[in-house]
């Protein structure tokens, strides 16, 4: 296997890790409006991800940086062609981070309510837009012979990509509901489990349509295996949730995300960004990659740094592993 193939796999792993971790972050943000009934319950939900949300976003920075270094042509075409949606995602992530930190800085109810609304929308929009972006990457976009995107914003809002956005939105919200059931106590835990059932059923319908569509148009034997794993894991996650096995439900919803994203990358390879105008103009792991020397240096750096990051993040989750409830929420002191 050539180094550019290795780095395609590594970038896929980084995106899978990001969607697995940031997925329940986004889901919790959406659930602050859908699940929480009062201020205390909103604080409980926010506190479930409070110690980890910023660490989860590191996976996005790493995935973007790795793409820039390993496949500069892919990075350039992707970020120029998808400029507006990616800019909107970036703005949402910035505002979302500020909202987490500033929400409790003042005691006024209106102040806190405004930041809570910001958390909701800046969680919902990226969850949807990431699906739209990856749907377009897999489907193919208008790339000319100079490796430049020549379409417009409306070309990105095609039915396949919009369906992909709905899938990621419902899947991440389901993932977040299962995580909320795993991390909370009392009535909010029971309601999270109940909501996870309906979110899981909606996700199952949308995901099955989207993944079958993907398989019919671009799939092969390997992607079919990933499709089956994703569907079986999602059904099993719904069943585990109904039985009150929140740990298994969360693990299986994570497997669903892993398998679904893996399927997208399997259908994409060896392309990194197909051209819908001419197949010969597609960006591939060969014509979009950096030099072998660059990839070699990156491989050594990744081999040294990655285990350290994984150990630190795992330790963080272990430290903050306990459940919380409304009785853990102290009165605000200003």
Order of alpha helices (4+ residues) and beta strands (2+ residues): alpha-alpha-alpha-alpha-alpha-alpha-alpha-alpha-alpha-alpha-alpha-beta-beta-alpha
